[in-house]
């Protein structure tokens, strides 16, 4: 029998004097400084005193506390630590709950959650197309599967029927599956390598040649690099927000949505750098763009408002319309080119007019073509080399339109530093 009785406990409650009262065999009734009432089990292990909470009073009665204390003495007698054993049991229960949740959560559920989490930064067209591709090609095969049950054979079942005929679409779907399964792993809904990974995995099972041909077939209408200074001259005479956005788009060779949703918090105009977080990038990796002096001056000249966005708008998104730059180009008589095509213009100029290494030019477009092994050993983002490239690009873009088709290599001495 213990030292405490129900009446003794009631008197301790009424007195409300902070402290611990011993019932015997390591069980104590505790009144905390804040007035909280609870049961404590005290024990020694390897010469160290430890305390373990057994629950609050009156939810745990005196009899219940004695039983709990007896259970812990059995654990001690077996040579285990009661606290460590309880923590392990809790973790086992949590793991069982996670596994049950993983089985209940389907790939389609995860895909829709992913779109909700990241879609605010996408254009309406991209957001609808992102889900429609999955609806058409992925959901019929893996939509009802849990993330943990999706392996390479299931991914191939989605991709193989369209890899030879719709390779680019198939590769986009592959990338979407990879993103969703990466998110599932972060949520601890699956383990192991991502079965939708291309490099070092699916590239061994699907035709690389088909993928390369598909990318070569996609040619977005773009202005010739020789004609770009003239267009920049036209844009510089237009004081509108859309013209400023178009100039930044060209000078930074960013994607349209990156400029559309650009935020002042991403820009460090002192160090001339634009840092984009992973959720704003196509490949879901953070990316820094070195800003030329001309691009920095353009940004410094823009008016600041209460909006966090560099190019605010009136719609629900709070930013300029997704087609604003395209509409401006049409207005200027350039219906034959696209805003995204300026990236191709930059790449043609870099190929024909500079000696910068291929990896520098590709990384300027946020295309990291290094293998996983190369990236592991070379973690540099080549920022300063890209800064030199972007400076030369800005110098060319803003050069006199009277230069016509002259090469910047011969006229400006750009040589690729």
LOLUM-581047 format. One record per residue (C-alpha): residue number from 1; residue in one letter; x, y, z. Coordinates in steps of 0.05 Angstrom, whole numbers. Example, Ala and Ser with C-alpha at 12.3 -4.5 7.8 and 13.67 -1.06 7.14 Angstrom:
LOLUM-581047
resi / resn / u / v / w
1 / A / 246 / -90 / 156
2 / S / 273 / -21 / 143
END
This chain:
LOLUM-581047
resi / resn / u / v / w
1 / X / 0 / 0 / 0
2 / X / 24 / 71 / -15
3 / X / 30 / 128 / 33
4 / X / -23 / 171 / 1
5 / X / -99 / 164 / 7
6 / X / -155 / 198 / -32
7 / X / -166 / 245 / 27
8 / X / -92 / 263 / 30
9 / X / -92 / 279 / -44
10 / X / -155 / 322 / -35
11 / X / -121 / 361 / 21
12 / X / -59 / 372 / -22
13 / X / -104 / 398 / -77
14 / X / -139 / 447 / -30
15 / X / -74 / 471 / 1
16 / X / -44 / 482 / -69
17 / X / 27 / 486 / -40
18 / X / 78 / 475 / -96
19 / X / 120 / 413 / -88
20 / X / 122 / 337 / -94
21 / X / 91 / 288 / -44
22 / X / 118 / 216 / -43
23 / X / 69 / 158 / -48
24 / X / 126 / 107 / -48
25 / X / 162 / 64 / -100
26 / X / 179 / 126 / -141
27 / X / 108 / 154 / -148
28 / X / 98 / 227 / -130
29 / X / 38 / 274 / -130
30 / X / 61 / 342 / -158
31 / X / 33 / 411 / -149
32 / X / 68 / 458 / -196
33 / X / 82 / 532 / -184
34 / X / 27 / 549 / -232
35 / X / -22 / 505 / -194
36 / X / -21 / 446 / -242
37 / X / -33 / 377 / -212
38 / X / 0 / 315 / -239
39 / X / 34 / 248 / -224
40 / X / 109 / 238 / -230
41 / X / 149 / 174 / -231
42 / X / 220 / 182 / -207
43 / X / 273 / 130 / -220
44 / X / 349 / 120 / -227
45 / X / 384 / 91 / -287
46 / X / 459 / 84 / -292
47 / X / 466 / 127 / -230
48 / X / 424 / 184 / -259
49 / X / 358 / 207 / -230
50 / X / 302 / 217 / -281
51 / X / 230 / 239 / -278
52 / X / 172 / 215 / -321
53 / X / 104 / 247 / -324
54 / X / 46 / 197 / -315
55 / X / -10 / 245 / -330
56 / X / -53 / 301 / -298
57 / X / -97 / 296 / -237
58 / X / -157 / 283 / -233
59 / X / -156 / 252 / -303
60 / X / -108 / 201 / -274
61 / X / -132 / 177 / -206
62 / X / -89 / 154 / -148
63 / X / -103 / 81 / -166
64 / X / -89 / 94 / -240
65 / X / -23 / 129 / -223
66 / X / -1 / 70 / -180
67 / X / -16 / 22 / -237
68 / X / 23 / 65 / -287
69 / X / 82 / 69 / -238
70 / X / 80 / -7 / -230
71 / X / 83 / -14 / -306
72 / X / 145 / 29 / -309
73 / X / 179 / -10 / -253
74 / X / 170 / -72 / -296
75 / X / 204 / -37 / -354
76 / X / 262 / -18 / -307
77 / X / 266 / -90 / -281
78 / X / 273 / -113 / -353
79 / X / 334 / -68 / -361
80 / X / 302 / -14 / -404
81 / X / 294 / 60 / -395
82 / X / 220 / 77 / -385
83 / X / 226 / 146 / -418
84 / X / 263 / 118 / -479
85 / X / 213 / 60 / -484
86 / X / 154 / 108 / -482
87 / X / 186 / 153 / -535
88 / X / 198 / 92 / -580
89 / X / 126 / 71 / -571
90 / X / 101 / 141 / -590
91 / X / 145 / 142 / -651
92 / X / 120 / 73 / -671
93 / X / 48 / 98 / -666
94 / X / 64 / 160 / -706
95 / X / 98 / 118 / -760
96 / X / 38 / 72 / -763
97 / X / -7 / 133 / -771
98 / X / 38 / 161 / -826
99 / X / 36 / 95 / -863
100 / X / -40 / 92 / -857
101 / X / -44 / 164 / -883
102 / X / 4 / 147 / -940
103 / X / -41 / 89 / -961
104 / X / -102 / 134 / -959
105 / X / -70 / 192 / -998
106 / X / -70 / 179 / -1073
107 / X / -23 / 206 / -1126
108 / X / -81 / 247 / -1153
109 / X / -93 / 278 / -1084
110 / X / -19 / 296 / -1080
111 / X / -19 / 326 / -1151
112 / X / -78 / 371 / -1134
113 / X / -46 / 392 / -1069
114 / X / 19 / 408 / -1106
115 / X / -18 / 451 / -1156
116 / X / -52 / 489 / -1099
117 / X / 14 / 500 / -1063
118 / X / 53 / 524 / -1124
119 / X / 2 / 545 / -1175
120 / X / -7 / 617 / -1151
121 / X / 57 / 635 / -1187
122 / X / 36 / 603 / -1253
123 / X / -3 / 634 / -1310
124 / X / -75 / 611 / -1318
125 / X / -56 / 575 / -1382
126 / X / 2 / 537 / -1350
127 / X / -40 / 520 / -1288
128 / X / -96 / 490 / -1330
129 / X / -48 / 454 / -1377
130 / X / -8 / 426 / -1318
131 / X / -68 / 390 / -1290
132 / X / -98 / 371 / -1358
133 / X / -35 / 333 / -1378
134 / X / -38 / 292 / -1314
135 / X / -113 / 281 / -1323
136 / X / -102 / 254 / -1393
137 / X / -39 / 213 / -1385
138 / X / -21 / 199 / -1312
139 / X / -84 / 195 / -1270
140 / X / -116 / 137 / -1310
141 / X / -56 / 94 / -1293
142 / X / -27 / 118 / -1226
143 / X / -79 / 168 / -1201
144 / X / -110 / 121 / -1150
145 / X / -43 / 92 / -1126
146 / X / -9 / 115 / -1063
147 / X / 57 / 152 / -1072
148 / X / 95 / 97 / -1037
149 / X / 70 / 43 / -1085
150 / X / 92 / 80 / -1148
151 / X / 156 / 50 / -1176
152 / X / 193 / 52 / -1242
153 / X / 146 / 3 / -1277
154 / X / 86 / 47 / -1261
155 / X / 121 / 110 / -1286
156 / X / 141 / 73 / -1350
157 / X / 69 / 51 / -1360
158 / X / 50 / 125 / -1363
159 / X / 107 / 147 / -1408
160 / X / 120 / 91 / -1458
161 / X / 55 / 97 / -1497
162 / X / 70 / 170 / -1514
163 / X / 146 / 174 / -1512
164 / X / 155 / 161 / -1586
165 / X / 96 / 203 / -1611
166 / X / 90 / 259 / -1560
167 / X / 159 / 260 / -1530
168 / X / 159 / 331 / -1505
169 / X / 92 / 323 / -1472
170 / X / 115 / 256 / -1442
171 / X / 177 / 289 / -1414
172 / X / 135 / 345 / -1383
173 / X / 90 / 293 / -1351
174 / X / 153 / 256 / -1326
175 / X / 177 / 321 / -1294
176 / X / 110 / 332 / -1261
177 / X / 110 / 261 / -1233
178 / X / 180 / 273 / -1207
179 / X / 160 / 337 / -1172
180 / X / 99 / 306 / -1140
181 / X / 137 / 245 / -1115
182 / X / 192 / 291 / -1088
183 / X / 139 / 328 / -1049
184 / X / 110 / 262 / -1024
185 / X / 179 / 242 / -998
186 / X / 185 / 308 / -962
187 / X / 118 / 293 / -930
188 / X / 145 / 224 / -911
189 / X / 92 / 190 / -954
190 / X / 144 / 150 / -992
191 / X / 217 / 128 / -986
192 / X / 274 / 113 / -1032
193 / X / 297 / 143 / -1099
194 / X / 249 / 179 / -1144
195 / X / 227 / 131 / -1200
196 / X / 212 / 189 / -1247
197 / X / 283 / 216 / -1245
198 / X / 313 / 224 / -1314
199 / X / 389 / 227 / -1305
200 / X / 419 / 162 / -1285
201 / X / 352 / 127 / -1285
202 / X / 298 / 135 / -1338
203 / X / 351 / 157 / -1389
204 / X / 374 / 84 / -1387
205 / X / 304 / 60 / -1405
206 / X / 275 / 112 / -1453
207 / X / 304 / 138 / -1518
208 / X / 349 / 199 / -1507
209 / X / 348 / 212 / -1582
210 / X / 273 / 220 / -1582
211 / X / 277 / 270 / -1525
212 / X / 331 / 310 / -1561
213 / X / 291 / 312 / -1626
214 / X / 229 / 334 / -1589
215 / X / 266 / 393 / -1559
216 / X / 295 / 412 / -1626
217 / X / 226 / 411 / -1658
218 / X / 200 / 465 / -1611
219 / X / 220 / 532 / -1640
220 / X / 184 / 591 / -1609
221 / X / 180 / 652 / -1656
222 / X / 239 / 696 / -1637
223 / X / 268 / 762 / -1661
224 / X / 336 / 758 / -1697
225 / X / 392 / 781 / -1651
226 / X / 414 / 832 / -1703
227 / X / 345 / 866 / -1697
228 / X / 342 / 867 / -1621
229 / X / 377 / 935 / -1608
230 / X / 324 / 969 / -1651
231 / X / 268 / 937 / -1611
232 / X / 302 / 957 / -1546
233 / X / 305 / 1028 / -1572
234 / X / 230 / 1026 / -1585
235 / X / 216 / 999 / -1516
236 / X / 259 / 1051 / -1481
237 / X / 216 / 1106 / -1510
238 / X / 153 / 1075 / -1479
239 / X / 144 / 1096 / -1406
240 / X / 92 / 1042 / -1391
241 / X / 99 / 987 / -1339
242 / X / 93 / 934 / -1394
243 / X / 151 / 963 / -1433
244 / X / 195 / 964 / -1371
245 / X / 176 / 891 / -1357
246 / X / 194 / 873 / -1429
247 / X / 262 / 907 / -1423
248 / X / 277 / 870 / -1358
249 / X / 254 / 805 / -1391
250 / X / 304 / 816 / -1447
251 / X / 362 / 840 / -1404
252 / X / 355 / 784 / -1353
253 / X / 335 / 729 / -1404
254 / X / 287 / 705 / -1351
255 / X / 222 / 667 / -1364
256 / X / 160 / 709 / -1371
257 / X / 127 / 686 / -1307
258 / X / 191 / 701 / -1269
259 / X / 185 / 774 / -1289
260 / X / 110 / 776 / -1282
261 / X / 114 / 754 / -1209
262 / X / 180 / 788 / -1192
263 / X / 180 / 815 / -1120
264 / X / 222 / 872 / -1091
265 / X / 243 / 825 / -1035
266 / X / 279 / 781 / -1086
267 / X / 321 / 839 / -1112
268 / X / 387 / 863 / -1082
269 / X / 401 / 924 / -1124
270 / X / 465 / 940 / -1085
271 / X / 498 / 875 / -1103
272 / X / 460 / 872 / -1170
273 / X / 430 / 804 / -1159
274 / X / 360 / 775 / -1167
275 / X / 349 / 714 / -1122
276 / X / 290 / 670 / -1139
277 / X / 266 / 616 / -1090
278 / X / 256 / 544 / -1111
279 / X / 181 / 549 / -1116
280 / X / 188 / 603 / -1169
281 / X / 233 / 562 / -1214
282 / X / 213 / 510 / -1266
283 / X / 262 / 459 / -1238
284 / X / 244 / 475 / -1165
285 / X / 314 / 496 / -1146
286 / X / 335 / 566 / -1122
287 / X / 367 / 608 / -1175
288 / X / 405 / 674 / -1175
289 / X / 407 / 720 / -1236
290 / X / 465 / 770 / -1239
291 / X / 436 / 837 / -1260
292 / X / 474 / 881 / -1308
293 / X / 483 / 954 / -1289
294 / X / 432 / 972 / -1342
295 / X / 380 / 924 / -1313
296 / X / 394 / 951 / -1243
297 / X / 385 / 1023 / -1266
298 / X / 319 / 1003 / -1299
299 / X / 294 / 973 / -1234
300 / X / 317 / 1032 / -1192
301 / X / 277 / 1079 / -1237
302 / X / 212 / 1040 / -1228
303 / X / 160 / 1071 / -1181
304 / X / 149 / 1036 / -1114
305 / X / 79 / 1022 / -1089
306 / X / 49 / 985 / -1030
307 / X / 49 / 922 / -1072
308 / X / 105 / 871 / -1059
309 / X / 108 / 860 / -1135
310 / X / 154 / 898 / -1182
311 / X / 101 / 899 / -1236
312 / X / 34 / 903 / -1198
313 / X / -33 / 893 / -1231
314 / X / -107 / 900 / -1216
315 / X / -129 / 827 / -1221
316 / X / -136 / 774 / -1167
317 / X / -63 / 754 / -1174
318 / X / -40 / 825 / -1159
319 / X / 9 / 825 / -1217
320 / X / 10 / 847 / -1290
321 / X / -30 / 803 / -1338
322 / X / 5 / 742 / -1365
323 / X / -4 / 767 / -1436
324 / X / 16 / 840 / -1423
325 / X / 84 / 835 / -1456
326 / X / 57 / 795 / -1515
327 / X / 2 / 847 / -1525
328 / X / 53 / 903 / -1524
329 / X / 95 / 868 / -1577
330 / X / 33 / 861 / -1621
331 / X / 19 / 935 / -1610
332 / X / 89 / 952 / -1634
333 / X / 79 / 910 / -1696
334 / X / 117 / 848 / -1673
335 / X / 61 / 797 / -1675
336 / X / 110 / 748 / -1705
337 / X / 151 / 739 / -1642
338 / X / 138 / 714 / -1571
339 / X / 162 / 739 / -1504
340 / X / 193 / 671 / -1489
341 / X / 230 / 675 / -1555
342 / X / 278 / 727 / -1528
343 / X / 314 / 670 / -1492
344 / X / 327 / 638 / -1560
345 / X / 351 / 705 / -1587
346 / X / 400 / 710 / -1530
347 / X / 425 / 639 / -1542
348 / X / 436 / 652 / -1616
349 / X / 474 / 716 / -1601
350 / X / 517 / 681 / -1549
351 / X / 533 / 625 / -1598
352 / X / 550 / 670 / -1657
353 / X / 580 / 730 / -1623
354 / X / 617 / 709 / -1560
355 / X / 666 / 656 / -1536
356 / X / 632 / 642 / -1470
357 / X / 632 / 567 / -1452
358 / X / 568 / 530 / -1466
359 / X / 555 / 514 / -1392
360 / X / 557 / 589 / -1375
361 / X / 507 / 606 / -1430
362 / X / 461 / 550 / -1411
363 / X / 463 / 566 / -1337
364 / X / 445 / 638 / -1354
365 / X / 379 / 609 / -1379
366 / X / 373 / 567 / -1316
367 / X / 390 / 504 / -1356
368 / X / 439 / 464 / -1314
369 / X / 464 / 410 / -1361
370 / X / 515 / 383 / -1313
371 / X / 505 / 311 / -1292
372 / X / 490 / 296 / -1219
373 / X / 562 / 276 / -1208
374 / X / 589 / 340 / -1240
375 / X / 540 / 382 / -1199
376 / X / 562 / 347 / -1135
377 / X / 635 / 364 / -1148
378 / X / 622 / 433 / -1178
379 / X / 571 / 468 / -1134
380 / X / 586 / 537 / -1163
381 / X / 530 / 572 / -1200
382 / X / 582 / 608 / -1242
383 / X / 551 / 674 / -1219
384 / X / 610 / 720 / -1235
385 / X / 622 / 688 / -1303
386 / X / 548 / 697 / -1318
387 / X / 552 / 768 / -1294
388 / X / 604 / 783 / -1347
389 / X / 561 / 750 / -1399
390 / X / 499 / 789 / -1379
391 / X / 538 / 854 / -1380
392 / X / 561 / 841 / -1451
393 / X / 489 / 822 / -1470
394 / X / 462 / 887 / -1440
395 / X / 515 / 927 / -1476
396 / X / 494 / 895 / -1541
397 / X / 419 / 902 / -1529
398 / X / 426 / 976 / -1515
399 / X / 476 / 990 / -1570
400 / X / 453 / 1037 / -1626
401 / X / 403 / 1006 / -1675
402 / X / 445 / 1039 / -1730
403 / X / 495 / 983 / -1722
404 / X / 450 / 939 / -1762
405 / X / 476 / 869 / -1769
406 / X / 547 / 882 / -1745
407 / X / 573 / 831 / -1697
408 / X / 587 / 854 / -1626
409 / X / 650 / 814 / -1629
410 / X / 680 / 858 / -1683
411 / X / 648 / 924 / -1662
412 / X / 648 / 920 / -1586
413 / X / 705 / 871 / -1575
414 / X / 662 / 823 / -1535
415 / X / 701 / 760 / -1530
416 / X / 674 / 719 / -1473
417 / X / 714 / 732 / -1411
END
